[in-house]
Amino acid sequence: MRKAPHVITFRLDPIHFAMLTELVPKGSSVGSYTRELVLRALHQEQAGVLVATRLEALILDQQSLRSQLDDIVRLLTEERPSPQPQPVSHPLQNLILR
């Protein structure tokens, strides 16, 4: 069996109805134009949620990268103790060429 389509109805305030009648393109009805506006708004809202989700993921990635960069900079600029001089394993006079 075929399912019946979902029907959604609503009433418009007379002021909004008058505004819509002025905006309706020629050859179209107020009802079909209103349905089109509602569907566009729903699509834009869904697209907005998708963009917000992606933006949140990018912000988290950016924060993680900044934290890693801060750690790297801190490690590179950290003062390290100077190495202890190593004792010479041979006498210096043997290195002088004669």
mmCIF file as gemmi writes it, N, C-alpha and C atoms, coordinates in Angstrom:
data_model
loop_
_atom_site.group_PDB
_atom_site.id
_atom_site.type_symbol
_atom_site.label_atom_id
_atom_site.label_alt_id
_atom_site.label_comp_id
_atom_site.label_asym_id
_atom_site.label_entity_id
_atom_site.label_seq_id
_atom_site.pdbx_PDB_ins_code
_atom_site.Cartn_x
_atom_site.Cartn_y
_atom_site.Cartn_z
_atom_site.occupancy
_atom_site.B_iso_or_equiv
_atom_site.pdbx_formal_charge
_atom_site.auth_seq_id
_atom_site.auth_asym_id
_atom_site.pdbx_PDB_model_num
ATOM 1 N N . MET Axp A 1 ? 0.833 -1.191 0 1 0 ? 1 A 1
ATOM 2 C CA . MET Axp A 1 ? 0 0 0 1 0 ? 1 A 1
ATOM 3 C C . MET Axp A 1 ? 0.873 1.25 0 1 0 ? 1 A 1
ATOM 4 N N . ARG Axp A 2 ? 0.346 2.272 -0.576 1 0 ? 2 A 1
ATOM 5 C CA . ARG Axp A 2 ? 1.061 3.543 -0.638 1 0 ? 2 A 1
ATOM 6 C C . ARG Axp A 2 ? 0.7 4.4 0.572 1 0 ? 2 A 1
ATOM 7 N N . LYS Axp A 3 ? 1.713 5.007 1.162 1 0 ? 3 A 1
ATOM 8 C CA . LYS Axp A 3 ? 1.478 5.878 2.314 1 0 ? 3 A 1
ATOM 9 C C . LYS Axp A 3 ? 0.921 7.21 1.856 1 0 ? 3 A 1
ATOM 10 N N . ALA Axp A 4 ? 0.048 7.758 2.66 1 0 ? 4 A 1
ATOM 11 C CA . ALA Axp A 4 ? -0.489 9.092 2.374 1 0 ? 4 A 1
ATOM 12 C C . ALA Axp A 4 ? 0.588 10.127 2.676 1 0 ? 4 A 1
ATOM 13 N N . PRO Axp A 5 ? 0.657 11.196 1.881 1 0 ? 5 A 1
ATOM 14 C CA . PRO Axp A 5 ? 1.672 12.232 2.162 1 0 ? 5 A 1
ATOM 15 C C . PRO Axp A 5 ? 1.361 12.939 3.48 1 0 ? 5 A 1
ATOM 16 N N . HIS Axp A 6 ? 2.382 13.446 4.077 1 0 ? 6 A 1
ATOM 17 C CA . HIS Axp A 6 ? 2.217 14.201 5.317 1 0 ? 6 A 1
ATOM 18 C C . HIS Axp A 6 ? 1.707 15.596 4.955 1 0 ? 6 A 1
ATOM 19 N N . VAL Axp A 7 ? 0.615 15.962 5.547 1 0 ? 7 A 1
ATOM 20 C CA . VAL Axp A 7 ? 0.044 17.273 5.272 1 0 ? 7 A 1
ATOM 21 C C . VAL Axp A 7 ? 0.246 18.152 6.49 1 0 ? 7 A 1
ATOM 22 N N . ILE Axp A 8 ? 0.818 19.313 6.253 1 0 ? 8 A 1
ATOM 23 C CA . ILE Axp A 8 ? 1.039 20.277 7.327 1 0 ? 8 A 1
ATOM 24 C C . ILE Axp A 8 ? 0.282 21.533 6.943 1 0 ? 8 A 1
ATOM 25 N N . THR Axp A 9 ? -0.541 21.987 7.848 1 0 ? 9 A 1
ATOM 26 C CA . THR Axp A 9 ? -1.3 23.207 7.571 1 0 ? 9 A 1
ATOM 27 C C . THR Axp A 9 ? -1.06 24.217 8.677 1 0 ? 9 A 1
ATOM 28 N N . PHE Axp A 10 ? -1.207 25.47 8.344 1 0 ? 10 A 1
ATOM 29 C CA . PHE Axp A 10 ? -1.114 26.53 9.334 1 0 ? 10 A 1
ATOM 30 C C . PHE Axp A 10 ? -1.897 27.725 8.82 1 0 ? 10 A 1
ATOM 31 N N . ARG Axp A 11 ? -2.232 28.596 9.725 1 0 ? 11 A 1
ATOM 32 C CA . ARG Axp A 11 ? -2.992 29.795 9.363 1 0 ? 11 A 1
ATOM 33 C C . ARG Axp A 11 ? -2.076 31.002 9.423 1 0 ? 11 A 1
ATOM 34 N N . LEU Axp A 12 ? -2.316 31.895 8.487 1 0 ? 12 A 1
ATOM 35 C CA . LEU Axp A 12 ? -1.521 33.116 8.447 1 0 ? 12 A 1
ATOM 36 C C . LEU Axp A 12 ? -2.308 34.278 8.996 1 0 ? 12 A 1
ATOM 37 N N . ASP Axp A 13 ? -1.612 35.108 9.674 1 0 ? 13 A 1
ATOM 38 C CA . ASP Axp A 13 ? -2.163 36.371 10.144 1 0 ? 13 A 1
ATOM 39 C C . ASP Axp A 13 ? -2.559 37.186 8.904 1 0 ? 13 A 1
ATOM 40 N N . PRO Axp A 14 ? -3.665 37.943 8.947 1 0 ? 14 A 1
ATOM 41 C CA . PRO Axp A 14 ? -4.086 38.715 7.765 1 0 ? 14 A 1
ATOM 42 C C . PRO Axp A 14 ? -3.007 39.667 7.237 1 0 ? 14 A 1
ATOM 43 N N . ILE Axp A 15 ? -2.199 40.219 8.126 1 0 ? 15 A 1
ATOM 44 C CA . ILE Axp A 15 ? -1.136 41.123 7.686 1 0 ? 15 A 1
ATOM 45 C C . ILE Axp A 15 ? -0.081 40.352 6.881 1 0 ? 15 A 1
ATOM 46 N N . HIS Axp A 16 ? 0.296 39.17 7.376 1 0 ? 16 A 1
ATOM 47 C CA . HIS Axp A 16 ? 1.272 38.353 6.649 1 0 ? 16 A 1
ATOM 48 C C . HIS Axp A 16 ? 0.699 37.843 5.331 1 0 ? 16 A 1
ATOM 49 N N . PHE Axp A 17 ? -0.578 37.498 5.34 1 0 ? 17 A 1
ATOM 50 C CA . PHE Axp A 17 ? -1.212 37.039 4.102 1 0 ? 17 A 1
ATOM 51 C C . PHE Axp A 17 ? -1.179 38.152 3.051 1 0 ? 17 A 1
ATOM 52 N N . ALA Axp A 18 ? -1.451 39.372 3.472 1 0 ? 18 A 1
ATOM 53 C CA . ALA Axp A 18 ? -1.425 40.51 2.544 1 0 ? 18 A 1
ATOM 54 C C . ALA Axp A 18 ? -0.005 40.721 2.012 1 0 ? 18 A 1
ATOM 55 N N . MET Axp A 19 ? 0.997 40.581 2.87 1 0 ? 19 A 1
ATOM 56 C CA . MET Axp A 19 ? 2.391 40.721 2.416 1 0 ? 19 A 1
ATOM 57 C C . MET Axp A 19 ? 2.741 39.647 1.393 1 0 ? 19 A 1
ATOM 58 N N . LEU Axp A 20 ? 2.309 38.404 1.67 1 0 ? 20 A 1
ATOM 59 C CA . LEU Axp A 20 ? 2.612 37.317 0.753 1 0 ? 20 A 1
ATOM 60 C C . LEU Axp A 20 ? 1.922 37.491 -0.594 1 0 ? 20 A 1
ATOM 61 N N . THR Axp A 21 ? 0.697 37.998 -0.588 1 0 ? 21 A 1
ATOM 62 C CA . THR Axp A 21 ? -0.005 38.19 -1.865 1 0 ? 21 A 1
ATOM 63 C C . THR Axp A 21 ? 0.732 39.191 -2.751 1 0 ? 21 A 1
ATOM 64 N N . GLU Axp A 22 ? 1.413 40.141 -2.144 1 0 ? 22 A 1
ATOM 65 C CA . GLU Axp A 22 ? 2.191 41.104 -2.932 1 0 ? 22 A 1
ATOM 66 C C . GLU Axp A 22 ? 3.492 40.485 -3.456 1 0 ? 22 A 1
ATOM 67 N N . LEU Axp A 23 ? 4.027 39.491 -2.752 1 0 ? 23 A 1
ATOM 68 C CA . LEU Axp A 23 ? 5.298 38.883 -3.133 1 0 ? 23 A 1
ATOM 69 C C . LEU Axp A 23 ? 5.167 37.701 -4.093 1 0 ? 23 A 1
ATOM 70 N N . VAL Axp A 24 ? 3.963 37.13 -4.187 1 0 ? 24 A 1
ATOM 71 C CA . VAL Axp A 24 ? 3.761 35.923 -4.99 1 0 ? 24 A 1
ATOM 72 C C . VAL Axp A 24 ? 4.043 36.216 -6.462 1 0 ? 24 A 1
ATOM 73 N N . PRO Axp A 25 ? 4.896 35.391 -7.08 1 0 ? 25 A 1
ATOM 74 C CA . PRO Axp A 25 ? 5.145 35.584 -8.506 1 0 ? 25 A 1
ATOM 75 C C . PRO Axp A 25 ? 3.88 35.319 -9.317 1 0 ? 25 A 1
ATOM 76 N N . LYS Axp A 26 ? 3.799 35.938 -10.462 1 0 ? 26 A 1
ATOM 77 C CA . LYS Axp A 26 ? 2.606 35.76 -11.298 1 0 ? 26 A 1
ATOM 78 C C . LYS Axp A 26 ? 2.485 34.295 -11.703 1 0 ? 26 A 1
ATOM 79 N N . GLY Axp A 27 ? 1.257 33.8 -11.703 1 0 ? 27 A 1
ATOM 80 C CA . GLY Axp A 27 ? 0.997 32.415 -12.087 1 0 ? 27 A 1
ATOM 81 C C . GLY Axp A 27 ? 1.151 31.432 -10.946 1 0 ? 27 A 1
ATOM 82 N N . SER Axp A 28 ? 1.387 31.917 -9.753 1 0 ? 28 A 1
ATOM 83 C CA . SER Axp A 28 ? 1.542 31.042 -8.589 1 0 ? 28 A 1
ATOM 84 C C . SER Axp A 28 ? 0.501 31.421 -7.555 1 0 ? 28 A 1
ATOM 85 N N . SER Axp A 29 ? 0.19 30.486 -6.65 1 0 ? 29 A 1
ATOM 86 C CA . SER Axp A 29 ? -0.782 30.77 -5.59 1 0 ? 29 A 1
ATOM 87 C C . SER Axp A 29 ? -0.052 31.123 -4.3 1 0 ? 29 A 1
ATOM 88 N N . VAL Axp A 30 ? -0.77 31.769 -3.41 1 0 ? 30 A 1
ATOM 89 C CA . VAL Axp A 30 ? -0.181 32.134 -2.122 1 0 ? 30 A 1
ATOM 90 C C . VAL Axp A 30 ? 0.227 30.882 -1.357 1 0 ? 30 A 1
ATOM 91 N N . GLY Axp A 31 ? -0.605 29.834 -1.431 1 0 ? 31 A 1
ATOM 92 C CA . GLY Axp A 31 ? -0.305 28.588 -0.712 1 0 ? 31 A 1
ATOM 93 C C . GLY Axp A 31 ? 0.973 27.921 -1.2 1 0 ? 31 A 1
ATOM 94 N N . SER Axp A 32 ? 1.133 27.789 -2.518 1 0 ? 32 A 1
ATOM 95 C CA . SER Axp A 32 ? 2.336 27.131 -3.035 1 0 ? 32 A 1
ATOM 96 C C . SER Axp A 32 ? 3.58 27.981 -2.779 1 0 ? 32 A 1
ATOM 97 N N . TYR Axp A 33 ? 3.428 29.308 -2.883 1 0 ? 33 A 1
ATOM 98 C CA . TYR Axp A 33 ? 4.559 30.188 -2.603 1 0 ? 33 A 1
ATOM 99 C C . TYR Axp A 33 ? 4.964 30.099 -1.133 1 0 ? 33 A 1
ATOM 100 N N . THR Axp A 34 ? 3.986 30.034 -0.254 1 0 ? 34 A 1
ATOM 101 C CA . THR Axp A 34 ? 4.261 29.919 1.186 1 0 ? 34 A 1
ATOM 102 C C . THR Axp A 34 ? 4.941 28.593 1.489 1 0 ? 34 A 1
ATOM 103 N N . ARG Axp A 35 ? 4.473 27.508 0.876 1 0 ? 35 A 1
ATOM 104 C CA . ARG Axp A 35 ? 5.125 26.2 1.078 1 0 ? 35 A 1
ATOM 105 C C . ARG Axp A 35 ? 6.579 26.256 0.63 1 0 ? 35 A 1
ATOM 106 N N . GLU Axp A 36 ? 6.817 26.89 -0.509 1 0 ? 36 A 1
ATOM 107 C CA . GLU Axp A 36 ? 8.184 27.014 -1.012 1 0 ? 36 A 1
ATOM 108 C C . GLU Axp A 36 ? 9.057 27.804 -0.036 1 0 ? 36 A 1
ATOM 109 N N . LEU Axp A 37 ? 8.521 28.893 0.517 1 0 ? 37 A 1
ATOM 110 C CA . LEU Axp A 37 ? 9.284 29.69 1.497 1 0 ? 37 A 1
ATOM 111 C C . LEU Axp A 37 ? 9.615 28.869 2.739 1 0 ? 37 A 1
ATOM 112 N N . VAL Axp A 38 ? 8.634 28.101 3.208 1 0 ? 38 A 1
ATOM 113 C CA . VAL Axp A 38 ? 8.851 27.287 4.409 1 0 ? 38 A 1
ATOM 114 C C . VAL Axp A 38 ? 9.913 26.224 4.14 1 0 ? 38 A 1
ATOM 115 N N . LEU Axp A 39 ? 9.821 25.557 2.989 1 0 ? 39 A 1
ATOM 116 C CA . LEU Axp A 39 ? 10.815 24.517 2.662 1 0 ? 39 A 1
ATOM 117 C C . LEU Axp A 39 ? 12.209 25.114 2.513 1 0 ? 39 A 1
ATOM 118 N N . ARG Axp A 40 ? 12.308 26.292 1.907 1 0 ? 40 A 1
ATOM 119 C CA . ARG Axp A 40 ? 13.619 26.958 1.796 1 0 ? 40 A 1
ATOM 120 C C . ARG Axp A 40 ? 14.185 27.279 3.18 1 0 ? 40 A 1
ATOM 121 N N . ALA Axp A 41 ? 13.321 27.796 4.061 1 0 ? 41 A 1
ATOM 122 C CA . ALA Axp A 41 ? 13.773 28.146 5.417 1 0 ? 41 A 1
ATOM 123 C C . ALA Axp A 41 ? 14.24 26.907 6.17 1 0 ? 41 A 1
ATOM 124 N N . LEU Axp A 42 ? 13.52 25.797 6.01 1 0 ? 42 A 1
ATOM 125 C CA . LEU Axp A 42 ? 13.932 24.559 6.678 1 0 ? 42 A 1
ATOM 126 C C . LEU Axp A 42 ? 15.266 24.066 6.13 1 0 ? 42 A 1
ATOM 127 N N . HIS Axp A 43 ? 15.44 24.159 4.815 1 0 ? 43 A 1
ATOM 128 C CA . HIS Axp A 43 ? 16.698 23.737 4.205 1 0 ? 43 A 1
ATOM 129 C C . HIS Axp A 43 ? 17.851 24.622 4.693 1 0 ? 43 A 1
ATOM 130 N N . GLN Axp A 44 ? 17.63 25.927 4.776 1 0 ? 44 A 1
ATOM 131 C CA . GLN Axp A 44 ? 18.671 26.834 5.243 1 0 ? 44 A 1
ATOM 132 C C . GLN Axp A 44 ? 19.021 26.556 6.696 1 0 ? 44 A 1
ATOM 133 N N . GLU Axp A 45 ? 18.01 26.236 7.498 1 0 ? 45 A 1
ATOM 134 C CA . GLU Axp A 45 ? 18.268 25.917 8.905 1 0 ? 45 A 1
ATOM 135 C C . GLU Axp A 45 ? 19.106 24.649 9.01 1 0 ? 45 A 1
ATOM 136 N N . GLN Axp A 46 ? 18.781 23.638 8.203 1 0 ? 46 A 1
ATOM 137 C CA . GLN Axp A 46 ? 19.539 22.388 8.202 1 0 ? 46 A 1
ATOM 138 C C . GLN Axp A 46 ? 20.966 22.646 7.737 1 0 ? 46 A 1
ATOM 139 N N . ALA Axp A 47 ? 21.123 23.459 6.715 1 0 ? 47 A 1
ATOM 140 C CA . ALA Axp A 47 ? 22.462 23.795 6.226 1 0 ? 47 A 1
ATOM 141 C C . ALA Axp A 47 ? 23.232 24.564 7.297 1 0 ? 47 A 1
ATOM 142 N N . GLY Axp A 48 ? 22.551 25.437 8.024 1 0 ? 48 A 1
ATOM 143 C CA . GLY Axp A 48 ? 23.191 26.195 9.098 1 0 ? 48 A 1
ATOM 144 C C . GLY Axp A 48 ? 23.703 25.292 10.204 1 0 ? 48 A 1
ATOM 145 N N . VAL Axp A 49 ? 22.929 24.276 10.545 1 0 ? 49 A 1
ATOM 146 C CA . VAL Axp A 49 ? 23.353 23.318 11.574 1 0 ? 49 A 1
ATOM 147 C C . VAL Axp A 49 ? 24.591 22.561 11.098 1 0 ? 49 A 1
ATOM 148 N N . LEU Axp A 50 ? 24.599 22.179 9.828 1 0 ? 50 A 1
ATOM 149 C CA . LEU Axp A 50 ? 25.755 21.47 9.275 1 0 ? 50 A 1
ATOM 150 C C . LEU Axp A 50 ? 26.996 22.356 9.302 1 0 ? 50 A 1
ATOM 151 N N . VAL Axp A 51 ? 26.846 23.6 8.922 1 0 ? 51 A 1
ATOM 152 C CA . VAL Axp A 51 ? 27.978 24.537 8.936 1 0 ? 51 A 1
ATOM 153 C C . VAL Axp A 51 ? 28.461 24.753 10.372 1 0 ? 51 A 1
ATOM 154 N N . ALA Axp A 52 ? 27.541 24.898 11.303 1 0 ? 52 A 1
ATOM 155 C CA . ALA Axp A 52 ? 27.918 25.102 12.709 1 0 ? 52 A 1
ATOM 156 C C . ALA Axp A 52 ? 28.683 23.894 13.249 1 0 ? 52 A 1
ATOM 157 N N . THR Axp A 53 ? 28.27 22.697 12.879 1 0 ? 53 A 1
ATOM 158 C CA . THR Axp A 53 ? 28.957 21.479 13.327 1 0 ? 53 A 1
ATOM 159 C C . THR Axp A 53 ? 30.379 21.432 12.771 1 0 ? 53 A 1
ATOM 160 N N . ARG Axp A 54 ? 30.512 21.744 11.483 1 0 ? 54 A 1
ATOM 161 C CA . ARG Axp A 54 ? 31.85 21.736 10.874 1 0 ? 54 A 1
ATOM 162 C C . ARG Axp A 54 ? 32.732 22.826 11.476 1 0 ? 54 A 1
ATOM 163 N N . LEU Axp A 55 ? 32.154 23.973 11.73 1 0 ? 55 A 1
ATOM 164 C CA . LEU Axp A 55 ? 32.918 25.071 12.328 1 0 ? 55 A 1
ATOM 165 C C . LEU Axp A 55 ? 33.408 24.689 13.721 1 0 ? 55 A 1
ATOM 166 N N . GLU Axp A 56 ? 32.561 24.047 14.497 1 0 ? 56 A 1
ATOM 167 C CA . GLU Axp A 56 ? 32.948 23.611 15.842 1 0 ? 56 A 1
ATOM 168 C C . GLU Axp A 56 ? 34.118 22.628 15.771 1 0 ? 56 A 1
ATOM 169 N N . ALA Axp A 57 ? 34.079 21.697 14.814 1 0 ? 57 A 1
ATOM 170 C CA . ALA Axp A 57 ? 35.175 20.744 14.647 1 0 ? 57 A 1
ATOM 171 C C . ALA Axp A 57 ? 36.468 21.468 14.253 1 0 ? 57 A 1
ATOM 172 N N . LEU Axp A 58 ? 36.37 22.453 13.369 1 0 ? 58 A 1
ATOM 173 C CA . LEU Axp A 58 ? 37.556 23.216 12.966 1 0 ? 58 A 1
ATOM 174 C C . LEU Axp A 58 ? 38.132 24.002 14.138 1 0 ? 58 A 1
ATOM 175 N N . ILE Axp A 59 ? 37.27 24.57 14.963 1 0 ? 59 A 1
ATOM 176 C CA . ILE Axp A 59 ? 37.741 25.33 16.127 1 0 ? 59 A 1
ATOM 177 C C . ILE Axp A 59 ? 38.467 24.407 17.1 1 0 ? 59 A 1
ATOM 178 N N . LEU Axp A 60 ? 37.931 23.203 17.318 1 0 ? 60 A 1
ATOM 179 C CA . LEU Axp A 60 ? 38.593 22.246 18.212 1 0 ? 60 A 1
ATOM 180 C C . LEU Axp A 60 ? 39.951 21.83 17.648 1 0 ? 60 A 1
ATOM 181 N N . ASP Axp A 61 ? 40.018 21.591 16.325 1 0 ? 61 A 1
ATOM 182 C CA . ASP Axp A 61 ? 41.3 21.255 15.699 1 0 ? 61 A 1
ATOM 183 C C . ASP Axp A 61 ? 42.288 22.399 15.855 1 0 ? 61 A 1
ATOM 184 N N . GLN Axp A 62 ? 41.827 23.613 15.653 1 0 ? 62 A 1
ATOM 185 C CA . GLN Axp A 62 ? 42.695 24.784 15.768 1 0 ? 62 A 1
ATOM 186 C C . GLN Axp A 62 ? 43.225 24.919 17.196 1 0 ? 62 A 1
ATOM 187 N N . GLN Axp A 63 ? 42.364 24.727 18.186 1 0 ? 63 A 1
ATOM 188 C CA . GLN Axp A 63 ? 42.799 24.809 19.578 1 0 ? 63 A 1
ATOM 189 C C . GLN Axp A 63 ? 43.844 23.73 19.888 1 0 ? 63 A 1
ATOM 190 N N . SER Axp A 64 ? 43.642 22.525 19.354 1 0 ? 64 A 1
ATOM 191 C CA . SER Axp A 64 ? 44.596 21.439 19.573 1 0 ? 64 A 1
ATOM 192 C C . SER Axp A 64 ? 45.939 21.766 18.928 1 0 ? 64 A 1
ATOM 193 N N . LEU Axp A 65 ? 45.915 22.281 17.705 1 0 ? 65 A 1
ATOM 194 C CA . LEU Axp A 65 ? 47.162 22.638 17.022 1 0 ? 65 A 1
ATOM 195 C C . LEU Axp A 65 ? 47.896 23.756 17.756 1 0 ? 65 A 1
ATOM 196 N N . ARG Axp A 66 ? 47.152 24.747 18.247 1 0 ? 66 A 1
ATOM 197 C CA . ARG Axp A 66 ? 47.789 25.836 18.991 1 0 ? 66 A 1
ATOM 198 C C . ARG Axp A 66 ? 48.425 25.326 20.272 1 0 ? 66 A 1
ATOM 199 N N . SER Axp A 67 ? 47.753 24.413 20.937 1 0 ? 67 A 1
ATOM 200 C CA . SER Axp A 67 ? 48.292 23.84 22.165 1 0 ? 67 A 1
ATOM 201 C C . SER Axp A 67 ? 49.58 23.066 21.87 1 0 ? 67 A 1
ATOM 202 N N . GLN Axp A 68 ? 49.571 22.273 20.792 1 0 ? 68 A 1
ATOM 203 C CA . GLN Axp A 68 ? 50.766 21.531 20.407 1 0 ? 68 A 1
ATOM 204 C C . GLN Axp A 68 ? 51.908 22.477 20.034 1 0 ? 68 A 1
ATOM 205 N N . LEU Axp A 69 ? 51.58 23.551 19.311 1 0 ? 69 A 1
ATOM 206 C CA . LEU Axp A 69 ? 52.599 24.531 18.932 1 0 ? 69 A 1
ATOM 207 C C . LEU Axp A 69 ? 53.172 25.216 20.168 1 0 ? 69 A 1
ATOM 208 N N . ASP Axp A 70 ? 52.32 25.554 21.13 1 0 ? 70 A 1
ATOM 209 C CA . ASP Axp A 70 ? 52.799 26.155 22.381 1 0 ? 70 A 1
ATOM 210 C C . ASP Axp A 70 ? 53.76 25.213 23.098 1 0 ? 70 A 1
ATOM 211 N N . ASP Axp A 71 ? 53.431 23.925 23.124 1 0 ? 71 A 1
ATOM 212 C CA . ASP Axp A 71 ? 54.315 22.944 23.769 1 0 ? 71 A 1
ATOM 213 C C . ASP Axp A 71 ? 55.663 22.866 23.064 1 0 ? 71 A 1
ATOM 214 N N . ILE Axp A 72 ? 55.635 22.881 21.729 1 0 ? 72 A 1
ATOM 215 C CA . ILE Axp A 72 ? 56.881 22.805 20.96 1 0 ? 72 A 1
ATOM 216 C C . ILE Axp A 72 ? 57.74 24.04 21.205 1 0 ? 72 A 1
ATOM 217 N N . VAL Axp A 73 ? 57.117 25.22 21.18 1 0 ? 73 A 1
ATOM 218 C CA . VAL Axp A 73 ? 57.856 26.469 21.411 1 0 ? 73 A 1
ATOM 219 C C . VAL Axp A 73 ? 58.44 26.478 22.813 1 0 ? 73 A 1
ATOM 220 N N . ARG Axp A 74 ? 57.669 26.028 23.781 1 0 ? 74 A 1
ATOM 221 C CA . ARG Axp A 74 ? 58.157 25.992 25.164 1 0 ? 74 A 1
ATOM 222 C C . ARG Axp A 74 ? 59.35 25.054 25.281 1 0 ? 74 A 1
ATOM 223 N N . LEU Axp A 75 ? 59.282 23.888 24.64 1 0 ? 75 A 1
ATOM 224 C CA . LEU Axp A 75 ? 60.398 22.947 24.711 1 0 ? 75 A 1
ATOM 225 C C . LEU Axp A 75 ? 61.644 23.49 24.008 1 0 ? 75 A 1
ATOM 226 N N . LEU Axp A 76 ? 61.445 24.189 22.895 1 0 ? 76 A 1
ATOM 227 C CA . LEU Axp A 76 ? 62.591 24.723 22.154 1 0 ? 76 A 1
ATOM 228 C C . LEU Axp A 76 ? 63.242 25.91 22.856 1 0 ? 76 A 1
ATOM 229 N N . THR Axp A 77 ? 62.485 26.672 23.591 1 0 ? 77 A 1
ATOM 230 C CA . THR Axp A 77 ? 63.031 27.859 24.253 1 0 ? 77 A 1
ATOM 231 C C . THR Axp A 77 ? 63.416 27.6 25.703 1 0 ? 77 A 1
ATOM 232 N N . GLU Axp A 78 ? 63.144 26.42 26.17 1 0 ? 78 A 1
ATOM 233 C CA . GLU Axp A 78 ? 63.471 26.08 27.552 1 0 ? 78 A 1
ATOM 234 C C . GLU Axp A 78 ? 64.99 26.049 27.714 1 0 ? 78 A 1
ATOM 235 N N . GLU Axp A 79 ? 65.486 26.67 28.781 1 0 ? 79 A 1
ATOM 236 C CA . GLU Axp A 79 ? 66.927 26.69 29.027 1 0 ? 79 A 1
ATOM 237 C C . GLU Axp A 79 ? 67.368 25.324 29.519 1 0 ? 79 A 1
ATOM 238 N N . ARG Axp A 80 ? 68.365 24.836 28.85 1 0 ? 80 A 1
ATOM 239 C CA . ARG Axp A 80 ? 68.904 23.538 29.234 1 0 ? 80 A 1
ATOM 240 C C . ARG Axp A 80 ? 70.26 23.76 29.896 1 0 ? 80 A 1
ATOM 241 N N . PRO Axp A 81 ? 70.619 22.926 30.84 1 0 ? 81 A 1
ATOM 242 C CA . PRO Axp A 81 ? 71.938 23.09 31.461 1 0 ? 81 A 1
ATOM 243 C C . PRO Axp A 81 ? 73.039 22.87 30.421 1 0 ? 81 A 1
ATOM 244 N N . SER Axp A 82 ? 74.078 23.69 30.502 1 0 ? 82 A 1
ATOM 245 C CA . SER Axp A 82 ? 75.173 23.551 29.542 1 0 ? 82 A 1
ATOM 246 C C . SER Axp A 82 ? 75.902 22.243 29.823 1 0 ? 82 A 1
ATOM 247 N N . PRO Axp A 83 ? 76.361 21.599 28.772 1 0 ? 83 A 1
ATOM 248 C CA . PRO Axp A 83 ? 77.017 20.298 28.972 1 0 ? 83 A 1
ATOM 249 C C . PRO Axp A 83 ? 78.321 20.465 29.765 1 0 ? 83 A 1
ATOM 250 N N . GLN Axp A 84 ? 78.612 19.489 30.577 1 0 ? 84 A 1
ATOM 251 C CA . GLN Axp A 84 ? 79.846 19.487 31.365 1 0 ? 84 A 1
ATOM 252 C C . GLN Axp A 84 ? 81.024 19.216 30.434 1 0 ? 84 A 1
ATOM 253 N N . PRO Axp A 85 ? 82.134 19.941 30.621 1 0 ? 85 A 1
ATOM 254 C CA . PRO Axp A 85 ? 83.291 19.676 29.751 1 0 ? 85 A 1
ATOM 255 C C . PRO Axp A 85 ? 83.811 18.264 29.974 1 0 ? 85 A 1
ATOM 256 N N . GLN Axp A 86 ? 84.163 17.623 28.884 1 0 ? 86 A 1
ATOM 257 C CA . GLN Axp A 86 ? 84.689 16.252 28.944 1 0 ? 86 A 1
ATOM 258 C C . GLN Axp A 86 ? 86.209 16.312 29.129 1 0 ? 86 A 1
ATOM 259 N N . PRO Axp A 87 ? 86.747 15.453 29.959 1 0 ? 87 A 1
ATOM 260 C CA . PRO Axp A 87 ? 88.215 15.446 30.114 1 0 ? 87 A 1
ATOM 261 C C . PRO Axp A 87 ? 88.875 15.019 28.799 1 0 ? 87 A 1
ATOM 262 N N . VAL Axp A 88 ? 90.02 15.6 28.551 1 0 ? 88 A 1
ATOM 263 C CA . VAL Axp A 88 ? 90.769 15.286 27.332 1 0 ? 88 A 1
ATOM 264 C C . VAL Axp A 88 ? 91.409 13.925 27.507 1 0 ? 88 A 1
ATOM 265 N N . SER Axp A 89 ? 91.296 13.104 26.501 1 0 ? 89 A 1
ATOM 266 C CA . SER Axp A 89 ? 91.824 11.749 26.619 1 0 ? 89 A 1
ATOM 267 C C . SER Axp A 89 ? 93.269 11.624 26.155 1 0 ? 89 A 1
ATOM 268 N N . HIS Axp A 90 ? 93.838 12.727 25.65 1 0 ? 90 A 1
ATOM 269 C CA . HIS Axp A 90 ? 95.223 12.679 25.196 1 0 ? 90 A 1
ATOM 270 C C . HIS Axp A 90 ? 95.901 13.982 25.574 1 0 ? 90 A 1
ATOM 271 N N . PRO Axp A 91 ? 97.209 13.961 25.768 1 0 ? 91 A 1
ATOM 272 C CA . PRO Axp A 91 ? 97.911 15.187 26.136 1 0 ? 91 A 1
ATOM 273 C C . PRO Axp A 91 ? 97.93 16.159 24.957 1 0 ? 91 A 1
ATOM 274 N N . LEU Axp A 92 ? 97.819 17.414 25.248 1 0 ? 92 A 1
ATOM 275 C CA . LEU Axp A 92 ? 97.77 18.456 24.233 1 0 ? 92 A 1
ATOM 276 C C . LEU Axp A 92 ? 99.068 18.548 23.427 1 0 ? 92 A 1
ATOM 277 N N . GLN Axp A 93 ? 100.203 18.286 24.057 1 0 ? 93 A 1
ATOM 278 C CA . GLN Axp A 93 ? 101.472 18.447 23.345 1 0 ? 93 A 1
ATOM 279 C C . GLN Axp A 93 ? 101.62 17.451 22.208 1 0 ? 93 A 1
ATOM 280 N N . ASN Axp A 94 ? 100.924 16.333 22.226 1 0 ? 94 A 1
ATOM 281 C CA . ASN Axp A 94 ? 101.02 15.372 21.136 1 0 ? 94 A 1
ATOM 282 C C . ASN Axp A 94 ? 100.272 15.839 19.887 1 0 ? 94 A 1
ATOM 283 N N . LEU Axp A 95 ? 99.382 16.839 20.075 1 0 ? 95 A 1
ATOM 284 C CA . LEU Axp A 95 ? 98.612 17.326 18.945 1 0 ? 95 A 1
ATOM 285 C C . LEU Axp A 95 ? 99.332 18.42 18.178 1 0 ? 95 A 1
ATOM 286 N N . ILE Axp A 96 ? 100.384 19 18.751 1 0 ? 96 A 1
ATOM 287 C CA . ILE Axp A 96 ? 101.11 20.089 18.092 1 0 ? 96 A 1
ATOM 288 C C . ILE Axp A 96 ? 102.016 19.488 17.034 1 0 ? 96 A 1
ATOM 289 N N . LEU Axp A 97 ? 101.884 19.97 15.832 1 0 ? 97 A 1
ATOM 290 C CA . LEU Axp A 97 ? 102.717 19.481 14.733 1 0 ? 97 A 1
ATOM 291 C C . LEU Axp A 97 ? 104.079 20.125 14.796 1 0 ? 97 A 1
ATOM 292 N N . ARG Axp A 98 ? 105.095 19.404 14.533 1 0 ? 98 A 1
ATOM 293 C CA . ARG Axp A 98 ? 106.446 19.96 14.589 1 0 ? 98 A 1
ATOM 294 C C . ARG Axp A 98 ? 107.042 20.024 13.234 1 0 ? 98 A 1
